[in-house]
Amino acid sequence: MKQLLVAAGLVDRVTDFFAVIAKWAVLLCAVISAGNAFTRYAFSYSSNGWLEIQWYLFAACVMLGAAQVLRVNEHVRVDVIYGTLKVRSRAYIDLFGLIFFLMPAMTLFCYLSWPLFVQMLLSGEGSPNAGGLIRWPAMMMLPLGFALMVLQGLAEMIKRVAWLNNAYQMDMHYERPLQ
């Protein structure tokens, strides 16, 4: 179990790394959006490339930040029921959801998105809009984000099982390890 917890900690650090990238992508997206709006209204100039880079960055925000949201236990759930349960029951519900919902869905999405990314990378497909960008960087966010979710899902399962076996201490509400 100790080696699995070390692996889960490594996955947590990888997730933290990509969360920092997602955080900076949010800021960059906002700056580009403001700059694009300013140049459009002040100088009557705009570019499809500026518009497309905004949604590329938004894709990075969502896909690279989703695993962090799972790691810090801030994902959507029905807390009306979950919050009234005992801590052990919450751990079992988390495990059930991770095993039967998150992992199959994220694995399938990763499997389905990979060929699309490879096809766009190899073909060099670009935007049909004038001044548009190549598409593969945005498409790369899909398999990468889904793979991060699979890895973080495995880490969360390891932590829940370890906690249930009294081999790991964590705050089951916020999912942050106790110091």
C-alpha positions as a Markdown table, in Angstrom:
| # | Residue | x | y | z |
|---|---|---|---|---|
| 1 | Met | 0.0 | 0.0 | 0.0 |
| 2 | Lys | 2.9 | 2.3 | 0.8 |
| 3 | Gln | 4.2 | 2.2 | -2.9 |
| 4 | Leu | 0.7 | 2.9 | -4.2 |
| 5 | Leu | 0.4 | 5.9 | -1.9 |
| 6 | Val | 3.8 | 7.2 | -3.2 |
| 7 | Ala | 2.4 | 6.7 | -6.7 |
| 8 | Ala | -0.7 | 8.6 | -5.8 |
| 9 | Gly | 1.4 | 11.4 | -4.4 |
| 10 | Leu | 3.3 | 11.6 | -7.6 |
| 11 | Val | 0.1 | 11.8 | -9.6 |
| 12 | Asp | -1.0 | 14.6 | -7.2 |
| 13 | Arg | 2.2 | 16.5 | -8.0 |
| 14 | Val | 1.6 | 16.0 | -11.8 |
| 15 | Thr | -1.9 | 17.3 | -11.4 |
| 16 | Asp | -0.7 | 20.3 | -9.4 |
| 17 | Phe | 1.8 | 21.1 | -12.3 |
| 18 | Phe | -1.0 | 21.1 | -14.9 |
| 19 | Ala | -3.2 | 23.1 | -12.6 |
| 20 | Val | -0.6 | 25.9 | -12.6 |
| 21 | Ile | -0.6 | 25.8 | -16.4 |
| 22 | Ala | -4.5 | 26.0 | -16.4 |
| 23 | Lys | -4.3 | 28.9 | -13.9 |
| 24 | Trp | -2.0 | 30.9 | -16.2 |
| 25 | Ala | -4.1 | 30.0 | -19.2 |
| 26 | Val | -7.1 | 31.7 | -17.5 |
| 27 | Leu | -5.1 | 34.9 | -17.0 |
| 28 | Leu | -3.6 | 34.8 | -20.6 |
| 29 | Cys | -7.1 | 34.2 | -22.0 |
| 30 | Ala | -8.5 | 37.2 | -20.2 |
| 31 | Val | -5.6 | 39.4 | -21.3 |
| 32 | Ile | -5.9 | 38.3 | -24.9 |
| 33 | Ser | -9.7 | 38.8 | -24.8 |
| 34 | Ala | -9.3 | 42.3 | -23.4 |
| 35 | Gly | -6.5 | 43.2 | -25.8 |
| 36 | Asn | -8.6 | 41.9 | -28.7 |
| 37 | Ala | -11.6 | 43.9 | -27.7 |
| 38 | Phe | -9.5 | 47.0 | -27.3 |
| 39 | Thr | -7.8 | 46.8 | -30.7 |
| 40 | Arg | -11.2 | 45.9 | -32.3 |
| 41 | Tyr | -12.9 | 49.0 | -30.9 |
| 42 | Ala | -9.9 | 51.4 | -30.8 |
| 43 | Phe | -8.3 | 50.5 | -34.2 |
| 44 | Ser | -11.0 | 48.6 | -36.0 |
| 45 | Tyr | -8.7 | 45.6 | -36.3 |
| 46 | Ser | -9.3 | 42.1 | -35.3 |
| 47 | Ser | -8.0 | 38.6 | -36.2 |
| 48 | Asn | -9.6 | 35.2 | -36.2 |
| 49 | Gly | -6.4 | 34.0 | -34.7 |
| 50 | Trp | -6.9 | 36.1 | -31.6 |
| 51 | Leu | -10.4 | 34.7 | -31.2 |
| 52 | Glu | -9.3 | 31.1 | -31.7 |
| 53 | Ile | -6.4 | 31.4 | -29.3 |
| 54 | Gln | -8.9 | 32.4 | -26.6 |
| 55 | Trp | -10.9 | 29.2 | -27.0 |
| 56 | Tyr | -7.6 | 27.2 | -27.2 |
| 57 | Leu | -6.7 | 28.6 | -23.9 |
| 58 | Phe | -10.1 | 28.0 | -22.5 |
| 59 | Ala | -9.8 | 24.4 | -23.5 |
| 60 | Ala | -6.5 | 24.3 | -21.6 |
| 61 | Cys | -8.2 | 25.8 | -18.6 |
| 62 | Val | -10.9 | 23.2 | -18.5 |
| 63 | Met | -9.1 | 20.1 | -19.6 |
| 64 | Leu | -5.9 | 20.7 | -17.6 |
| 65 | Gly | -7.7 | 22.0 | -14.5 |
| 66 | Ala | -10.4 | 19.3 | -14.2 |
| 67 | Ala | -8.0 | 16.8 | -12.5 |
| 68 | Gln | -7.1 | 19.4 | -9.9 |
| 69 | Val | -10.8 | 20.0 | -9.2 |
| 70 | Leu | -11.2 | 16.2 | -8.5 |
| 71 | Arg | -8.0 | 16.2 | -6.4 |
| 72 | Val | -9.2 | 18.9 | -4.1 |
| 73 | Asn | -12.7 | 17.4 | -3.9 |
| 74 | Glu | -14.4 | 20.5 | -5.4 |
| 75 | His | -16.3 | 18.7 | -8.1 |
| 76 | Val | -20.1 | 18.7 | -8.5 |
| 77 | Arg | -22.0 | 16.2 | -6.3 |
| 78 | Val | -25.3 | 16.2 | -4.5 |
| 79 | Asp | -24.1 | 17.4 | -1.1 |
| 80 | Val | -27.6 | 17.4 | 0.3 |
| 81 | Ile | -27.4 | 13.6 | 0.8 |
| 82 | Tyr | -23.6 | 13.1 | 0.7 |
| 83 | Gly | -23.0 | 15.7 | 3.5 |
| 84 | Thr | -25.3 | 13.9 | 5.9 |
| 85 | Leu | -23.5 | 10.6 | 5.6 |
| 86 | Lys | -20.9 | 9.2 | 7.9 |
| 87 | Val | -17.3 | 9.6 | 6.7 |
| 88 | Arg | -16.9 | 5.9 | 5.9 |
| 89 | Ser | -20.1 | 6.0 | 3.8 |
| 90 | Arg | -18.8 | 9.0 | 1.9 |
| 91 | Ala | -15.5 | 7.1 | 1.2 |
| 92 | Tyr | -17.5 | 4.1 | -0.2 |
| 93 | Ile | -19.7 | 6.4 | -2.3 |
| 94 | Asp | -16.6 | 8.1 | -3.7 |
| 95 | Leu | -15.0 | 4.8 | -4.5 |
| 96 | Phe | -18.2 | 3.6 | -6.2 |
| 97 | Gly | -18.4 | 6.8 | -8.3 |
| 98 | Leu | -14.8 | 6.7 | -9.2 |
| 99 | Ile | -14.8 | 3.0 | -10.2 |
| 100 | Phe | -18.2 | 2.8 | -12.0 |
| 101 | Phe | -18.6 | 6.3 | -13.5 |
| 102 | Leu | -15.4 | 8.4 | -13.7 |
| 103 | Met | -12.9 | 5.7 | -14.8 |
| 104 | Pro | -15.0 | 4.1 | -17.5 |
| 105 | Ala | -16.1 | 7.5 | -18.9 |
| 106 | Met | -12.7 | 9.1 | -18.9 |
| 107 | Thr | -11.0 | 6.0 | -20.3 |
| 108 | Leu | -13.5 | 5.9 | -23.1 |
| 109 | Phe | -13.1 | 9.6 | -23.8 |
| 110 | Cys | -9.3 | 9.3 | -23.9 |
| 111 | Tyr | -9.5 | 6.3 | -26.2 |
| 112 | Leu | -11.9 | 8.2 | -28.6 |
| 113 | Ser | -10.1 | 11.5 | -28.6 |
| 114 | Trp | -6.6 | 10.2 | -29.2 |
| 115 | Pro | -7.1 | 9.2 | -32.9 |
| 116 | Leu | -8.7 | 12.7 | -33.5 |
| 117 | Phe | -5.7 | 14.4 | -32.1 |
| 118 | Val | -3.2 | 12.2 | -34.1 |
| 119 | Gln | -5.2 | 12.8 | -37.3 |
| 120 | Met | -5.1 | 16.6 | -36.8 |
| 121 | Leu | -1.4 | 16.5 | -35.8 |
| 122 | Leu | -0.4 | 14.5 | -38.9 |
| 123 | Ser | -2.6 | 16.4 | -41.3 |
| 124 | Gly | -1.7 | 19.8 | -40.0 |
| 125 | Glu | -5.4 | 20.7 | -40.1 |
| 126 | Gly | -6.0 | 24.4 | -39.7 |
| 127 | Ser | -8.9 | 26.6 | -39.2 |
| 128 | Pro | -11.1 | 27.3 | -42.2 |
| 129 | Asn | -11.3 | 31.0 | -41.1 |
| 130 | Ala | -8.9 | 33.5 | -42.6 |
| 131 | Gly | -6.0 | 34.1 | -40.2 |
| 132 | Gly | -7.1 | 31.0 | -38.2 |
| 133 | Leu | -4.7 | 28.7 | -36.3 |
| 134 | Ile | -3.7 | 25.1 | -36.6 |
| 135 | Arg | -6.1 | 22.8 | -34.7 |
| 136 | Trp | -4.0 | 20.1 | -33.2 |
| 137 | Pro | -2.9 | 22.1 | -30.1 |
| 138 | Ala | -6.6 | 22.5 | -29.0 |
| 139 | Met | -7.4 | 18.9 | -29.9 |
| 140 | Met | -4.3 | 17.7 | -27.8 |
| 141 | Met | -6.1 | 19.1 | -24.7 |
| 142 | Leu | -8.8 | 16.4 | -25.0 |
| 143 | Pro | -6.7 | 13.2 | -24.6 |
| 144 | Leu | -4.3 | 14.9 | -22.2 |
| 145 | Gly | -7.1 | 16.2 | -20.0 |
| 146 | Phe | -8.9 | 12.8 | -20.0 |
| 147 | Ala | -5.6 | 11.0 | -19.2 |
| 148 | Leu | -5.0 | 13.3 | -16.3 |
| 149 | Met | -8.5 | 12.6 | -15.0 |
| 150 | Val | -7.8 | 8.8 | -15.3 |
| 151 | Leu | -4.5 | 9.2 | -13.4 |
| 152 | Gln | -6.1 | 11.4 | -10.7 |
| 153 | Gly | -9.1 | 9.0 | -10.5 |
| 154 | Leu | -6.6 | 6.1 | -9.8 |
| 155 | Ala | -4.9 | 8.2 | -7.2 |
| 156 | Glu | -8.2 | 9.1 | -5.5 |
| 157 | Met | -9.2 | 5.4 | -5.4 |
| 158 | Ile | -5.8 | 4.5 | -3.8 |
| 159 | Lys | -6.2 | 7.2 | -1.2 |
| 160 | Arg | -9.8 | 6.1 | -0.4 |
| 161 | Val | -8.9 | 2.5 | 0.0 |
| 162 | Ala | -5.8 | 3.4 | 2.1 |
| 163 | Trp | -8.0 | 5.6 | 4.3 |
| 164 | Leu | -10.6 | 2.8 | 4.7 |
| 165 | Asn | -7.8 | 0.5 | 5.8 |
| 166 | Asn | -6.4 | 3.1 | 8.2 |
| 167 | Ala | -3.2 | 3.4 | 6.2 |
| 168 | Tyr | -3.7 | 7.0 | 5.2 |
| 169 | Gln | -5.1 | 10.1 | 7.0 |
| 170 | Met | -7.1 | 12.6 | 5.1 |
| 171 | Asp | -9.9 | 15.1 | 5.6 |
| 172 | Met | -12.8 | 13.3 | 3.8 |
| 173 | His | -14.6 | 16.5 | 3.2 |
| 174 | Tyr | -11.9 | 18.5 | 1.6 |
| 175 | Glu | -9.7 | 15.6 | 0.4 |
| 176 | Arg | -6.5 | 17.3 | 1.6 |
| 177 | Pro | -4.0 | 15.1 | 3.5 |
| 178 | Leu | -3.8 | 15.9 | 7.2 |
| 179 | Gln | -0.4 | 17.2 | 8.3 |
